[in-house]
Amino acid sequence: MTKPAVKPQNPCFSSGPCAKRPGWNLAALKDAAIGRSHRATVGRAKLQEVIERSRSLLGVPADYRIAVVPASDTGAVEMCLWSMLGARGVDVLSWESFSKGWVTDITRHLRLEDVHVFDADFGELPDLSQVNCDRDVVFAWNGTTSGVKVPDGEWIAADREGLTICDATSAVFAVNLPWKKLDVVTYSWQKVMGGEAAHGMLILSPRAVERLLSFTPPWPVPKLFRMTQGGQLNEALFKGDTINTPSLLCVEDALDGLRWAESIGGLPELVRRTQANLAVLEHWETAREWIAFLPARRAIRSSTSICLRITDPWFTSLSEDDQRAKVKALVAKLENEGIAYDINGYRAAPPGLRIWGGATVETSDIEALVPWLDWAWTEGT
């Protein structure tokens, strides 16, 4: 196969840290409050701006609280698992690496006994009809390592008694989340908006706040996870007073991403961009015999963490170690050409590719990428 002539303008297709927004450069950080305390007026104002711009862009209800928290999306999820679970039984949906991690935390570390685990293989989704929303429910909206998402929020009962705790890190800003069905939503800046890592966002419904005030866990809660003081909600946390010291460079970068999103049309345009990226890969995959989507069902297919498996009979006849070596060689070939960085599938997923299609990725770059995927496969076989 002839080597394609057109290269992607931005070869960053990693699922995290993700591509910066189009046109980004270091000048975007020129107003960062570096060397200043995050509790000084200027630092607190910037953190409050992140909270309010995020609320506006995502359409978060006015009575939901939003906080910037430590340790990325993982830290935000852990805060809620350690602070809220134990009041009632828990249903956990597990179909990829990170959601399997929540199962481990809940069963082995918190050692909750009344736990129902609904598991599925990579590329599949558990039976959502089995979930009992009168229990607490822990799930990822989008499985970053499997490319599988929940199709909607229809399976969540509006009159539920339990809390819904949603890890939405690779979904928020790329889908329209049904806020009234969600009591806890967590995400990081590095995913769909391409922000720098280390910090998480935590969004709590009034029902989640009520749980914090009415329930005391039977285990010690680490300082980084505490959201109450003296039996009252730590309101300052939701006004920009972070639990630990945030990077104000990262804060400035998060603000830059939010302003960019506002300038291009807000959430509807972010959703459209990521859907357009998926559409290019769907059109390409349909005409190919050597590769297919890891999630076969289109309704559960992610538009951000787009996961593919290699289906060529020659490839599938190899041992798993040899398959992974072949994929590694294919990925290295593309990196050496400056075409695509970091598109190997997740280490625990079936051997294949994972291409980030979030809103900061230009559709023209996805269009330029796909001929190179064919070229690299042909060269390797």
C-alpha positions as CSV (number, residue, x, y, z in Angstrom):
1,M,0.0,0.0,0.0
2,T,1.3,3.5,-0.9
3,K,2.2,5.6,2.1
4,P,-0.6,8.3,2.6
5,A,0.5,11.8,1.8
6,V,-1.6,13.7,4.4
7,K,-0.7,13.6,8.1
8,P,-2.9,14.6,11.0
9,Q,-2.0,18.1,12.2
10,N,-2.1,16.9,15.8
11,P,-0.9,13.3,16.3
12,C,-2.1,13.2,20.0
13,F,-4.9,10.6,20.2
14,S,-4.2,9.5,23.8
15,S,-7.1,8.7,26.1
16,G,-5.4,10.8,28.9
17,P,-3.8,13.1,29.1
18,C,-5.7,14.1,26.0
19,A,-5.1,16.5,23.1
20,K,-5.2,20.2,23.9
21,R,-7.9,22.3,22.4
22,P,-7.2,23.5,18.8
23,G,-4.9,26.4,18.7
24,W,-3.6,26.0,22.2
25,N,-0.1,27.2,23.2
26,L,1.7,28.3,26.3
27,A,0.4,31.9,26.0
28,A,-3.0,30.5,27.1
29,L,-1.5,30.3,30.6
30,K,-0.1,33.9,30.8
31,D,-2.6,35.0,33.3
32,A,-2.0,32.1,35.7
33,A,-1.7,33.2,39.4
34,I,1.6,31.4,39.8
35,G,3.4,32.1,43.1
36,R,0.1,33.0,44.7
37,S,-1.8,31.2,47.4
38,H,-4.9,29.4,46.2
39,R,-6.6,30.9,49.2
40,A,-5.7,34.5,48.2
41,T,-8.4,36.5,46.5
42,V,-7.0,35.9,43.1
43,G,-6.5,32.2,43.5
44,R,-9.9,31.6,45.1
45,A,-11.6,33.7,42.3
46,K,-10.1,31.5,39.6
47,L,-11.2,28.3,41.4
48,Q,-14.7,29.8,41.8
49,E,-14.7,30.7,38.1
50,V,-13.9,27.0,37.1
51,I,-16.9,26.0,39.2
52,E,-19.3,28.5,37.8
53,R,-18.2,28.1,34.2
54,S,-18.5,24.4,34.5
55,R,-22.0,24.7,35.9
56,S,-23.1,26.9,33.1
57,L,-21.5,24.9,30.3
58,L,-22.8,21.6,31.5
59,G,-26.2,22.8,32.6
60,V,-25.8,21.6,36.2
61,P,-28.9,22.4,38.3
62,A,-28.5,25.4,40.6
63,D,-29.1,23.3,43.7
64,Y,-26.2,20.9,42.9
65,R,-22.9,21.6,44.6
66,I,-19.6,21.6,42.6
67,A,-16.1,21.3,44.0
68,V,-12.5,21.1,42.8
69,V,-10.9,18.1,44.6
70,P,-7.5,16.4,44.7
71,A,-6.3,13.3,42.9
72,S,-8.2,13.6,39.6
73,D,-11.4,11.7,38.9
74,T,-10.1,8.8,41.0
75,G,-9.8,11.0,44.1
76,A,-13.3,12.4,43.5
77,V,-14.8,8.9,43.3
78,E,-13.0,7.7,46.3
79,M,-14.2,10.7,48.4
80,C,-17.7,9.6,47.8
81,L,-17.2,5.8,48.2
82,W,-15.5,6.4,51.6
83,S,-18.0,9.1,52.8
84,M,-21.4,7.9,51.5
85,L,-21.5,4.1,51.1
86,G,-22.6,1.8,53.9
87,A,-26.0,3.3,54.6
88,R,-27.7,0.8,52.4
89,G,-26.9,-2.0,49.9
90,V,-24.8,-1.3,46.9
91,D,-25.1,-2.3,43.2
92,V,-21.8,-1.9,41.3
93,L,-21.6,-2.1,37.5
94,S,-18.3,-3.4,36.3
95,W,-17.3,-3.8,32.6
96,E,-13.8,-2.3,32.3
97,S,-10.7,-1.7,34.3
98,F,-11.6,1.4,36.3
99,S,-15.1,0.2,37.3
100,K,-13.6,-3.2,38.3
101,G,-11.3,-1.1,40.6
102,W,-14.4,0.4,42.3
103,V,-15.6,-3.2,43.0
104,T,-12.3,-4.0,44.6
105,D,-12.4,-0.9,46.8
106,I,-16.0,-1.6,47.9
107,T,-15.6,-5.3,48.6
108,R,-12.0,-5.6,49.8
109,H,-11.2,-2.3,51.4
110,L,-14.5,-0.9,52.6
111,R,-15.5,-4.5,53.1
112,L,-19.2,-3.9,52.6
113,E,-21.2,-7.1,52.7
114,D,-24.4,-6.2,50.9
115,V,-22.9,-5.7,47.5
116,H,-24.3,-6.9,44.1
117,V,-21.7,-6.9,41.3
118,F,-23.0,-6.8,37.7
119,D,-20.1,-7.7,35.6
120,A,-19.5,-7.9,31.8
121,D,-16.5,-8.6,29.6
122,F,-14.7,-5.9,27.6
123,G,-16.9,-4.8,24.8
124,E,-20.2,-5.6,26.6
125,L,-22.4,-4.0,29.1
126,P,-24.1,-5.6,32.2
127,D,-27.9,-6.1,32.1
128,L,-29.1,-2.7,33.4
129,S,-32.6,-4.0,34.1
130,Q,-31.1,-5.9,37.0
131,V,-30.1,-2.8,38.8
132,N,-32.1,-1.9,41.9
133,C,-32.1,1.9,42.3
134,D,-33.4,1.7,45.9
135,R,-29.9,0.6,46.6
136,D,-26.9,2.8,46.0
137,V,-25.5,2.3,42.5
138,V,-21.9,2.9,41.5
139,F,-21.0,3.0,37.8
140,A,-19.0,4.6,35.0
141,W,-21.0,6.4,32.4
142,N,-18.3,5.6,29.8
143,G,-15.7,2.8,30.2
144,T,-12.5,4.5,29.1
145,T,-10.6,1.2,28.7
146,S,-13.4,-0.7,26.9
147,G,-15.1,2.0,24.8
148,V,-18.4,0.9,26.2
149,K,-20.9,3.5,27.6
150,V,-24.4,3.3,29.1
151,P,-26.8,4.2,26.3
152,D,-28.9,6.7,28.4
153,G,-30.3,7.2,31.9
154,E,-33.7,5.6,31.3
155,W,-32.7,2.6,33.5
156,I,-32.3,4.9,36.5
157,A,-35.5,5.3,38.5
158,A,-36.6,8.9,39.1
159,D,-38.1,7.9,42.4
160,R,-35.1,6.0,43.6
161,E,-34.3,5.6,47.3
162,G,-30.5,5.0,46.8
163,L,-27.8,7.3,45.4
164,T,-26.4,7.1,41.9
165,I,-22.6,7.6,42.0
166,C,-21.4,8.1,38.4
167,D,-17.8,8.2,37.3
168,A,-18.2,10.3,34.2
169,T,-14.7,11.3,33.5
170,S,-14.6,10.3,29.8
171,A,-18.2,11.2,29.2
172,V,-18.9,14.6,30.7
173,F,-18.7,17.4,28.0
174,A,-19.2,14.7,25.3
175,V,-22.8,13.6,26.2
176,N,-25.9,15.2,27.6
177,L,-26.0,13.8,31.2
178,P,-29.4,13.5,32.8
179,W,-28.6,15.4,35.9
180,K,-31.8,14.6,37.8
181,K,-30.9,10.9,37.5
182,L,-27.4,11.4,39.0
183,D,-26.6,12.2,42.6
184,V,-22.8,12.2,42.4
185,V,-20.8,12.9,39.2
186,T,-17.1,13.0,39.0
187,Y,-14.6,13.8,36.3
188,S,-11.1,15.2,35.6
189,W,-9.9,18.1,33.5
190,Q,-7.7,16.0,31.4
191,K,-10.3,14.1,29.4
192,V,-12.8,15.7,27.0
193,M,-11.5,19.2,27.6
194,G,-7.8,18.3,27.3
195,G,-6.8,20.0,30.6
196,E,-3.8,19.2,32.6
197,A,-4.0,16.3,35.1
198,A,-4.0,16.0,38.9
199,H,-7.3,17.6,39.8
200,G,-10.9,16.3,39.9
201,M,-14.3,17.7,39.8
202,L,-17.1,16.6,42.2
203,I,-20.8,17.4,41.7
204,L,-23.3,16.5,44.4
205,S,-27.1,16.5,44.2
206,P,-29.2,17.6,47.3
207,R,-29.8,13.9,48.0
208,A,-26.1,13.3,48.1
209,V,-25.6,16.2,50.5
210,E,-28.4,14.8,52.7
211,R,-26.5,11.5,52.9
212,L,-23.3,13.2,54.0
213,L,-25.2,15.0,56.8
214,S,-27.3,12.0,57.9
215,F,-24.8,9.1,57.7
216,T,-21.5,8.6,59.5
217,P,-19.4,5.8,58.1
218,P,-18.2,3.1,60.5
219,W,-14.6,3.5,59.3
220,P,-12.2,6.5,59.6
221,V,-12.4,8.8,56.7
222,P,-9.0,10.2,55.5
223,K,-8.6,14.0,55.6
224,L,-8.5,14.3,51.8
225,F,-12.0,12.7,51.6
226,R,-13.8,14.7,54.3
227,M,-16.6,16.9,53.1
228,T,-18.2,17.7,56.5
229,Q,-17.0,19.5,59.6
230,G,-18.7,19.2,63.0
231,G,-21.7,17.5,61.4
232,Q,-22.2,20.3,58.8
233,L,-21.3,20.4,55.2
234,N,-18.0,22.1,54.5
235,E,-19.6,24.8,52.3
236,A,-16.2,26.5,51.6
237,L,-15.1,23.4,49.6
238,F,-17.9,24.2,47.1
239,K,-16.8,27.9,46.9
240,G,-13.2,27.3,45.7
241,D,-11.5,26.4,49.0
242,T,-9.8,23.1,48.0
243,I,-8.8,20.5,50.5
244,N,-5.2,20.6,49.4
245,T,-3.1,22.9,47.3
246,P,-4.1,22.9,43.6
247,S,-1.8,23.9,40.8
248,L,-2.9,27.4,39.6
249,L,-1.2,26.6,36.3
250,C,-3.6,23.7,35.9
251,V,-6.5,25.9,37.0
252,E,-5.7,28.5,34.3
253,D,-5.5,25.7,31.8
254,A,-8.9,24.4,32.8
255,L,-10.3,27.9,32.5
256,D,-8.8,28.2,29.0
257,G,-10.6,25.0,28.0
258,L,-13.9,26.2,29.4
259,R,-13.7,29.5,27.6
260,W,-12.8,27.8,24.3
261,A,-15.9,25.5,24.7
262,E,-18.1,28.6,25.3
263,S,-16.6,30.3,22.2
264,I,-17.5,27.5,19.8
265,G,-21.1,27.0,20.9
266,G,-21.0,25.3,24.3
267,L,-22.0,21.7,25.1
268,P,-24.0,21.1,21.9
269,E,-20.9,21.8,19.8
270,L,-18.7,19.7,22.1
271,V,-21.1,16.7,21.7
272,R,-21.3,17.3,17.9
273,R,-17.6,17.3,17.5
274,T,-17.0,14.0,19.3
275,Q,-19.9,12.4,17.5
276,A,-18.4,13.5,14.2
277,N,-15.1,11.9,15.2
278,L,-16.8,8.6,16.0
279,A,-18.7,8.7,12.7
280,V,-15.5,8.9,10.7
281,L,-14.2,5.7,12.4
282,E,-17.5,4.0,12.0
283,H,-17.6,4.7,8.3
284,W,-14.0,3.5,7.9
285,E,-14.5,0.3,10.0
286,T,-17.5,-0.8,8.0
287,A,-15.4,-1.2,4.9
288,R,-12.5,-3.0,6.7
289,E,-12.2,-6.8,7.3
290,W,-9.1,-6.7,9.5
291,I,-10.5,-4.6,12.3
292,A,-13.8,-4.0,14.2
293,F,-15.1,-2.1,17.2
294,L,-14.6,-3.8,20.5
295,P,-18.2,-3.0,21.5
296,A,-20.2,-4.5,18.6
297,R,-23.5,-2.8,19.7
298,R,-23.6,0.7,18.3
299,A,-25.9,1.9,21.1
300,I,-23.2,1.3,23.8
301,R,-20.3,2.5,21.7
302,S,-18.3,5.4,23.1
303,S,-17.6,8.5,21.0
304,T,-14.6,9.4,23.1
305,S,-12.5,6.4,24.0
306,I,-13.0,4.5,20.8
307,C,-11.7,1.0,21.2
308,L,-11.0,-1.4,18.3
309,R,-10.0,-5.1,18.1
310,I,-8.1,-6.7,15.2
311,T,-10.2,-9.5,13.6
312,D,-8.0,-10.7,10.8
313,P,-7.9,-14.6,11.0
314,W,-4.1,-14.6,10.7
315,F,-3.9,-12.2,13.7
316,T,-6.4,-14.1,15.9
317,S,-4.6,-17.4,15.3
318,L,-1.5,-16.0,17.1
319,S,-0.9,-16.3,20.9
320,E,-2.0,-13.3,23.0
321,D,1.6,-12.4,23.6
322,D,2.3,-12.4,19.8
323,Q,-0.9,-10.4,19.2
324,R,0.2,-7.7,21.7
325,A,3.7,-7.6,20.1
326,K,2.2,-7.1,16.7
327,V,-0.1,-4.3,17.9
328,K,2.9,-2.7,19.7
329,A,4.9,-2.8,16.4
330,L,2.0,-1.2,14.5
331,V,1.7,1.6,17.1
332,A,5.4,2.2,17.1
333,K,5.4,2.5,13.3
334,L,2.7,5.2,13.5
335,E,4.6,7.0,16.2
336,N,7.8,7.0,14.3
337,E,6.0,8.6,11.4
338,G,4.5,11.3,13.6
339,I,1.0,10.1,12.8
340,A,-0.5,8.9,16.1
341,Y,0.8,8.8,19.6
342,D,-0.4,6.5,22.4
343,I,-3.1,4.5,20.6
344,N,-2.4,1.1,21.9
345,G,-5.4,-0.5,23.6
346,Y,-5.4,-0.6,27.4
347,R,-3.1,-3.2,28.8
348,A,-5.9,-5.3,30.4
349,A,-8.2,-5.1,27.3
350,P,-8.1,-7.5,24.4
351,P,-5.2,-6.6,22.0
352,G,-6.2,-3.7,19.8
353,L,-6.3,0.1,19.4
354,R,-7.8,2.9,21.4
355,I,-8.3,6.2,19.7
356,W,-9.4,9.3,21.6
357,G,-12.2,11.1,19.8
358,G,-13.0,13.7,22.4
359,A,-14.0,17.3,21.5
360,T,-10.5,18.7,21.4
361,V,-9.6,16.3,18.6
362,E,-10.3,17.8,15.1
363,T,-12.4,15.6,12.8
364,S,-10.0,16.4,10.0
365,D,-7.2,14.7,12.0
366,I,-9.3,11.5,12.4
367,E,-10.0,11.6,8.7
368,A,-6.2,11.9,8.0
369,L,-5.5,9.1,10.5
370,V,-7.5,6.2,9.1
371,P,-5.5,5.7,5.8
372,W,-2.4,5.5,8.0
373,L,-4.0,2.8,10.1
374,D,-4.5,0.7,6.9
375,W,-0.9,1.5,5.8
376,A,0.6,0.4,9.1
377,W,-1.5,-2.8,9.1
378,T,-0.5,-3.7,5.6
379,E,3.2,-2.9,6.3
380,G,3.1,-5.2,9.3
381,T,1.6,-8.1,7.6
